[in-house]
Each structure stands twice: as C-alpha cells, then as structure tokens.
C-alpha cells in the first residue's frame, strides 16, 4: 500500500514530467527542436526533487535514470538518426522514472515511434516513392562491394521529418498510465 505522502510526491513528479513532455512535444512539432531550456531544468528538477524526498539514494536513482535515458538514444543520435534534444529529453524522463522506468518508457516510445513513422510514410507516400527501392539497391551494392554509395537524391529531396519528441511524450505517458493501472512489465 502506498502512503498518502508517497502518492502525493509521485503525483507531483508525474505532473512536472507531463508538463515538460507537453512543452517538448509542442516545441518539437513547431520547430523540429527540443531546446535545452526544457531538458536541462527538467533533469535538474528531477535530481532536486528526488534528493529532497529520498536523500542521496534518491539522487542516485534519478542520476542513473538520466544516464540510462540518454544512453538508450545516444547511438541513434551519433548515427544521425535523431537530434540531441531527443536524447536529452529521454534523459529527463529517466530522471523522473529511474533506470527501470525509462527502459519501459523507451520500449513504448519505440513502438509508438515506429507506428508514427509508418503513418508518415503512408500519408506522404509520394515523397517516399523511390526511397525504398533505392535503399534496397544501395544495400545490395554494399553487400557485394563492401562500399557504401549514398543516394544522390537524398540531399535534394524534402521529406517530412519525424518529430520524435512527440513519440517520447506519448510513449512515456503510456508507460505512466500502464503503471498507474498496476501493470509492471519490467520487474
């Protein structure tokens, strides 16, 4: 049974995180960026709130969550698949949910992000018409020659961008809702 005090603190944490996610998703949709003035204060607030309520153990809980949150999106960022703001936002999520929680939120974010990407491809199929054909040709050339030859049209074409901040917000919100309903899929 959760005490009234713990429920109140947890509610405050979820409200603060929800506000950060709402502003981040909105900003990402408008400008294709998630600015530092949303992510860094979010991380600092999580560290402060957990330190205040649980001392050094709370600080470590939040710090580990931030590290795991940034870590799960670090490789996609380094490969150019997403922006640094997305990785920092996932770090802020980790600051509130901890290491296990951010992994759960990441899994739901990845599922929602995949559905989101498929919807964009479906609704803008004319802009992706030759992309997959050319992609498979480049893969076959790479497998046979071991040399990557980029598509010359990639730099010229304007395709819709995936605003992953929206996927992070929806995935994290789904994770919080699933947890609130009593389901825990990460032991």
MODELLER restraints for C-alpha pairs under 7 A, 6 or more apart:
rsr = mdl.restraints
at = mdl.atoms
rsr.add(forms.Gaussian(group=physical.xy_distance, feature=features.Distance(at['CA:13:A'], at['CA:96:A']), mean=6.63, stdev=0.5))
rsr.add(forms.Gaussian(group=physical.xy_distance, feature=features.Distance(at['CA:17:A'], at['CA:93:A']), mean=7.00, stdev=0.5))
rsr.add(forms.Gaussian(group=physical.xy_distance, feature=features.Distance(at['CA:17:A'], at['CA:96:A']), mean=6.96, stdev=0.5))
rsr.add(forms.Gaussian(group=physical.xy_distance, feature=features.Distance(at['CA:20:A'], at['CA:38:A']), mean=6.50, stdev=0.5))
rsr.add(forms.Gaussian(group=physical.xy_distance, feature=features.Distance(at['CA:20:A'], at['CA:42:A']), mean=6.84, stdev=0.5))
rsr.add(forms.Gaussian(group=physical.xy_distance, feature=features.Distance(at['CA:21:A'], at['CA:169:A']), mean=5.13, stdev=0.5))
rsr.add(forms.Gaussian(group=physical.xy_distance, feature=features.Distance(at['CA:22:A'], at['CA:169:A']), mean=6.86, stdev=0.5))
rsr.add(forms.Gaussian(group=physical.xy_distance, feature=features.Distance(at['CA:24:A'], at['CA:34:A']), mean=5.72, stdev=0.5))
rsr.add(forms.Gaussian(group=physical.xy_distance, feature=features.Distance(at['CA:24:A'], at['CA:38:A']), mean=6.79, stdev=0.5))
rsr.add(forms.Gaussian(group=physical.xy_distance, feature=features.Distance(at['CA:24:A'], at['CA:165:A']), mean=6.23, stdev=0.5))
rsr.add(forms.Gaussian(group=physical.xy_distance, feature=features.Distance(at['CA:25:A'], at['CA:165:A']), mean=4.81, stdev=0.5))
rsr.add(forms.Gaussian(group=physical.xy_distance, feature=features.Distance(at['CA:25:A'], at['CA:166:A']), mean=4.55, stdev=0.5))
rsr.add(forms.Gaussian(group=physical.xy_distance, feature=features.Distance(at['CA:25:A'], at['CA:169:A']), mean=6.39, stdev=0.5))
rsr.add(forms.Gaussian(group=physical.xy_distance, feature=features.Distance(at['CA:27:A'], at['CA:33:A']), mean=6.55, stdev=0.5))
rsr.add(forms.Gaussian(group=physical.xy_distance, feature=features.Distance(at['CA:27:A'], at['CA:34:A']), mean=6.25, stdev=0.5))
rsr.add(forms.Gaussian(group=physical.xy_distance, feature=features.Distance(at['CA:28:A'], at['CA:34:A']), mean=5.46, stdev=0.5))
rsr.add(forms.Gaussian(group=physical.xy_distance, feature=features.Distance(at['CA:28:A'], at['CA:163:A']), mean=5.85, stdev=0.5))
rsr.add(forms.Gaussian(group=physical.xy_distance, feature=features.Distance(at['CA:28:A'], at['CA:165:A']), mean=5.90, stdev=0.5))
rsr.add(forms.Gaussian(group=physical.xy_distance, feature=features.Distance(at['CA:29:A'], at['CA:163:A']), mean=5.94, stdev=0.5))
rsr.add(forms.Gaussian(group=physical.xy_distance, feature=features.Distance(at['CA:32:A'], at['CA:163:A']), mean=6.22, stdev=0.5))
rsr.add(forms.Gaussian(group=physical.xy_distance, feature=features.Distance(at['CA:33:A'], at['CA:85:A']), mean=6.58, stdev=0.5))
rsr.add(forms.Gaussian(group=physical.xy_distance, feature=features.Distance(at['CA:34:A'], at['CA:85:A']), mean=4.74, stdev=0.5))
rsr.add(forms.Gaussian(group=physical.xy_distance, feature=features.Distance(at['CA:34:A'], at['CA:86:A']), mean=6.76, stdev=0.5))
rsr.add(forms.Gaussian(group=physical.xy_distance, feature=features.Distance(at['CA:35:A'], at['CA:85:A']), mean=6.35, stdev=0.5))
rsr.add(forms.Gaussian(group=physical.xy_distance, feature=features.Distance(at['CA:39:A'], at['CA:88:A']), mean=5.95, stdev=0.5))
rsr.add(forms.Gaussian(group=physical.xy_distance, feature=features.Distance(at['CA:39:A'], at['CA:89:A']), mean=5.39, stdev=0.5))
rsr.add(forms.Gaussian(group=physical.xy_distance, feature=features.Distance(at['CA:39:A'], at['CA:92:A']), mean=5.98, stdev=0.5))
rsr.add(forms.Gaussian(group=physical.xy_distance, feature=features.Distance(at['CA:42:A'], at['CA:92:A']), mean=5.56, stdev=0.5))
rsr.add(forms.Gaussian(group=physical.xy_distance, feature=features.Distance(at['CA:43:A'], at['CA:92:A']), mean=4.65, stdev=0.5))
rsr.add(forms.Gaussian(group=physical.xy_distance, feature=features.Distance(at['CA:43:A'], at['CA:95:A']), mean=5.74, stdev=0.5))
rsr.add(forms.Gaussian(group=physical.xy_distance, feature=features.Distance(at['CA:46:A'], at['CA:62:A']), mean=6.47, stdev=0.5))
rsr.add(forms.Gaussian(group=physical.xy_distance, feature=features.Distance(at['CA:46:A'], at['CA:95:A']), mean=5.25, stdev=0.5))
rsr.add(forms.Gaussian(group=physical.xy_distance, feature=features.Distance(at['CA:46:A'], at['CA:96:A']), mean=5.45, stdev=0.5))
rsr.add(forms.Gaussian(group=physical.xy_distance, feature=features.Distance(at['CA:47:A'], at['CA:59:A']), mean=5.48, stdev=0.5))
rsr.add(forms.Gaussian(group=physical.xy_distance, feature=features.Distance(at['CA:47:A'], at['CA:62:A']), mean=5.54, stdev=0.5))
rsr.add(forms.Gaussian(group=physical.xy_distance, feature=features.Distance(at['CA:47:A'], at['CA:63:A']), mean=6.75, stdev=0.5))
rsr.add(forms.Gaussian(group=physical.xy_distance, feature=features.Distance(at['CA:47:A'], at['CA:95:A']), mean=6.55, stdev=0.5))
rsr.add(forms.Gaussian(group=physical.xy_distance, feature=features.Distance(at['CA:50:A'], at['CA:58:A']), mean=4.51, stdev=0.5))
rsr.add(forms.Gaussian(group=physical.xy_distance, feature=features.Distance(at['CA:50:A'], at['CA:59:A']), mean=5.61, stdev=0.5))
rsr.add(forms.Gaussian(group=physical.xy_distance, feature=features.Distance(at['CA:50:A'], at['CA:62:A']), mean=6.63, stdev=0.5))
rsr.add(forms.Gaussian(group=physical.xy_distance, feature=features.Distance(at['CA:51:A'], at['CA:58:A']), mean=4.92, stdev=0.5))
rsr.add(forms.Gaussian(group=physical.xy_distance, feature=features.Distance(at['CA:51:A'], at['CA:59:A']), mean=4.61, stdev=0.5))
rsr.add(forms.Gaussian(group=physical.xy_distance, feature=features.Distance(at['CA:61:A'], at['CA:98:A']), mean=5.60, stdev=0.5))
rsr.add(forms.Gaussian(group=physical.xy_distance, feature=features.Distance(at['CA:62:A'], at['CA:94:A']), mean=6.81, stdev=0.5))
rsr.add(forms.Gaussian(group=physical.xy_distance, feature=features.Distance(at['CA:62:A'], at['CA:95:A']), mean=4.29, stdev=0.5))
rsr.add(forms.Gaussian(group=physical.xy_distance, feature=features.Distance(at['CA:62:A'], at['CA:96:A']), mean=6.27, stdev=0.5))
rsr.add(forms.Gaussian(group=physical.xy_distance, feature=features.Distance(at['CA:62:A'], at['CA:98:A']), mean=5.43, stdev=0.5))
rsr.add(forms.Gaussian(group=physical.xy_distance, feature=features.Distance(at['CA:63:A'], at['CA:95:A']), mean=6.19, stdev=0.5))
rsr.add(forms.Gaussian(group=physical.xy_distance, feature=features.Distance(at['CA:64:A'], at['CA:98:A']), mean=6.47, stdev=0.5))
rsr.add(forms.Gaussian(group=physical.xy_distance, feature=features.Distance(at['CA:64:A'], at['CA:99:A']), mean=5.70, stdev=0.5))
rsr.add(forms.Gaussian(group=physical.xy_distance, feature=features.Distance(at['CA:65:A'], at['CA:91:A']), mean=6.91, stdev=0.5))
rsr.add(forms.Gaussian(group=physical.xy_distance, feature=features.Distance(at['CA:65:A'], at['CA:94:A']), mean=3.91, stdev=0.5))
rsr.add(forms.Gaussian(group=physical.xy_distance, feature=features.Distance(at['CA:65:A'], at['CA:95:A']), mean=4.90, stdev=0.5))
rsr.add(forms.Gaussian(group=physical.xy_distance, feature=features.Distance(at['CA:65:A'], at['CA:97:A']), mean=6.62, stdev=0.5))
rsr.add(forms.Gaussian(group=physical.xy_distance, feature=features.Distance(at['CA:65:A'], at['CA:98:A']), mean=3.94, stdev=0.5))
rsr.add(forms.Gaussian(group=physical.xy_distance, feature=features.Distance(at['CA:65:A'], at['CA:99:A']), mean=3.93, stdev=0.5))
rsr.add(forms.Gaussian(group=physical.xy_distance, feature=features.Distance(at['CA:65:A'], at['CA:102:A']), mean=6.49, stdev=0.5))
rsr.add(forms.Gaussian(group=physical.xy_distance, feature=features.Distance(at['CA:66:A'], at['CA:91:A']), mean=4.17, stdev=0.5))
rsr.add(forms.Gaussian(group=physical.xy_distance, feature=features.Distance(at['CA:66:A'], at['CA:92:A']), mean=5.98, stdev=0.5))
rsr.add(forms.Gaussian(group=physical.xy_distance, feature=features.Distance(at['CA:66:A'], at['CA:94:A']), mean=4.53, stdev=0.5))
rsr.add(forms.Gaussian(group=physical.xy_distance, feature=features.Distance(at['CA:66:A'], at['CA:95:A']), mean=4.69, stdev=0.5))
rsr.add(forms.Gaussian(group=physical.xy_distance, feature=features.Distance(at['CA:67:A'], at['CA:91:A']), mean=6.42, stdev=0.5))
rsr.add(forms.Gaussian(group=physical.xy_distance, feature=features.Distance(at['CA:68:A'], at['CA:94:A']), mean=6.73, stdev=0.5))
rsr.add(forms.Gaussian(group=physical.xy_distance, feature=features.Distance(at['CA:68:A'], at['CA:99:A']), mean=5.76, stdev=0.5))
rsr.add(forms.Gaussian(group=physical.xy_distance, feature=features.Distance(at['CA:69:A'], at['CA:90:A']), mean=4.77, stdev=0.5))
rsr.add(forms.Gaussian(group=physical.xy_distance, feature=features.Distance(at['CA:69:A'], at['CA:91:A']), mean=4.05, stdev=0.5))
rsr.add(forms.Gaussian(group=physical.xy_distance, feature=features.Distance(at['CA:69:A'], at['CA:93:A']), mean=6.79, stdev=0.5))
rsr.add(forms.Gaussian(group=physical.xy_distance, feature=features.Distance(at['CA:69:A'], at['CA:94:A']), mean=4.92, stdev=0.5))
rsr.add(forms.Gaussian(group=physical.xy_distance, feature=features.Distance(at['CA:69:A'], at['CA:102:A']), mean=5.92, stdev=0.5))
rsr.add(forms.Gaussian(group=physical.xy_distance, feature=features.Distance(at['CA:70:A'], at['CA:87:A']), mean=4.95, stdev=0.5))
rsr.add(forms.Gaussian(group=physical.xy_distance, feature=features.Distance(at['CA:70:A'], at['CA:88:A']), mean=5.84, stdev=0.5))
rsr.add(forms.Gaussian(group=physical.xy_distance, feature=features.Distance(at['CA:70:A'], at['CA:90:A']), mean=5.85, stdev=0.5))
rsr.add(forms.Gaussian(group=physical.xy_distance, feature=features.Distance(at['CA:70:A'], at['CA:91:A']), mean=4.53, stdev=0.5))
rsr.add(forms.Gaussian(group=physical.xy_distance, feature=features.Distance(at['CA:73:A'], at['CA:87:A']), mean=5.12, stdev=0.5))
rsr.add(forms.Gaussian(group=physical.xy_distance, feature=features.Distance(at['CA:74:A'], at['CA:87:A']), mean=6.31, stdev=0.5))
rsr.add(forms.Gaussian(group=physical.xy_distance, feature=features.Distance(at['CA:76:A'], at['CA:82:A']), mean=6.04, stdev=0.5))
rsr.add(forms.Gaussian(group=physical.xy_distance, feature=features.Distance(at['CA:77:A'], at['CA:83:A']), mean=5.73, stdev=0.5))
rsr.add(forms.Gaussian(group=physical.xy_distance, feature=features.Distance(at['CA:77:A'], at['CA:84:A']), mean=6.18, stdev=0.5))
rsr.add(forms.Gaussian(group=physical.xy_distance, feature=features.Distance(at['CA:86:A'], at['CA:164:A']), mean=6.60, stdev=0.5))
rsr.add(forms.Gaussian(group=physical.xy_distance, feature=features.Distance(at['CA:86:A'], at['CA:165:A']), mean=5.98, stdev=0.5))
rsr.add(forms.Gaussian(group=physical.xy_distance, feature=features.Distance(at['CA:93:A'], at['CA:102:A']), mean=6.40, stdev=0.5))
rsr.add(forms.Gaussian(group=physical.xy_distance, feature=features.Distance(at['CA:94:A'], at['CA:101:A']), mean=6.97, stdev=0.5))
rsr.add(forms.Gaussian(group=physical.xy_distance, feature=features.Distance(at['CA:94:A'], at['CA:102:A']), mean=4.80, stdev=0.5))
rsr.add(forms.Gaussian(group=physical.xy_distance, feature=features.Distance(at['CA:100:A'], at['CA:186:A']), mean=6.84, stdev=0.5))
rsr.add(forms.Gaussian(group=physical.xy_distance, feature=features.Distance(at['CA:104:A'], at['CA:175:A']), mean=6.57, stdev=0.5))
rsr.add(forms.Gaussian(group=physical.xy_distance, feature=features.Distance(at['CA:104:A'], at['CA:186:A']), mean=6.52, stdev=0.5))
rsr.add(forms.Gaussian(group=physical.xy_distance, feature=features.Distance(at['CA:105:A'], at['CA:171:A']), mean=5.68, stdev=0.5))
rsr.add(forms.Gaussian(group=physical.xy_distance, feature=features.Distance(at['CA:105:A'], at['CA:172:A']), mean=4.71, stdev=0.5))
rsr.add(forms.Gaussian(group=physical.xy_distance, feature=features.Distance(at['CA:105:A'], at['CA:175:A']), mean=5.26, stdev=0.5))
rsr.add(forms.Gaussian(group=physical.xy_distance, feature=features.Distance(at['CA:106:A'], at['CA:171:A']), mean=6.95, stdev=0.5))
rsr.add(forms.Gaussian(group=physical.xy_distance, feature=features.Distance(at['CA:108:A'], at['CA:171:A']), mean=4.74, stdev=0.5))
rsr.add(forms.Gaussian(group=physical.xy_distance, feature=features.Distance(at['CA:108:A'], at['CA:175:A']), mean=6.77, stdev=0.5))
rsr.add(forms.Gaussian(group=physical.xy_distance, feature=features.Distance(at['CA:109:A'], at['CA:167:A']), mean=5.52, stdev=0.5))
rsr.add(forms.Gaussian(group=physical.xy_distance, feature=features.Distance(at['CA:109:A'], at['CA:168:A']), mean=5.21, stdev=0.5))
rsr.add(forms.Gaussian(group=physical.xy_distance, feature=features.Distance(at['CA:109:A'], at['CA:170:A']), mean=6.84, stdev=0.5))
rsr.add(forms.Gaussian(group=physical.xy_distance, feature=features.Distance(at['CA:109:A'], at['CA:171:A']), mean=3.88, stdev=0.5))
rsr.add(forms.Gaussian(group=physical.xy_distance, feature=features.Distance(at['CA:109:A'], at['CA:172:A']), mean=6.62, stdev=0.5))
rsr.add(forms.Gaussian(group=physical.xy_distance, feature=features.Distance(at['CA:112:A'], at['CA:167:A']), mean=5.84, stdev=0.5))
rsr.add(forms.Gaussian(group=physical.xy_distance, feature=features.Distance(at['CA:112:A'], at['CA:171:A']), mean=6.25, stdev=0.5))
rsr.add(forms.Gaussian(group=physical.xy_distance, feature=features.Distance(at['CA:113:A'], at['CA:164:A']), mean=6.78, stdev=0.5))
rsr.add(forms.Gaussian(group=physical.xy_distance, feature=features.Distance(at['CA:113:A'], at['CA:167:A']), mean=5.05, stdev=0.5))
rsr.add(forms.Gaussian(group=physical.xy_distance, feature=features.Distance(at['CA:117:A'], at['CA:162:A']), mean=6.74, stdev=0.5))
rsr.add(forms.Gaussian(group=physical.xy_distance, feature=features.Distance(at['CA:121:A'], at['CA:128:A']), mean=6.67, stdev=0.5))
rsr.add(forms.Gaussian(group=physical.xy_distance, feature=features.Distance(at['CA:127:A'], at['CA:159:A']), mean=6.16, stdev=0.5))
rsr.add(forms.Gaussian(group=physical.xy_distance, feature=features.Distance(at['CA:138:A'], at['CA:149:A']), mean=6.60, stdev=0.5))
rsr.add(forms.Gaussian(group=physical.xy_distance, feature=features.Distance(at['CA:142:A'], at['CA:148:A']), mean=5.27, stdev=0.5))
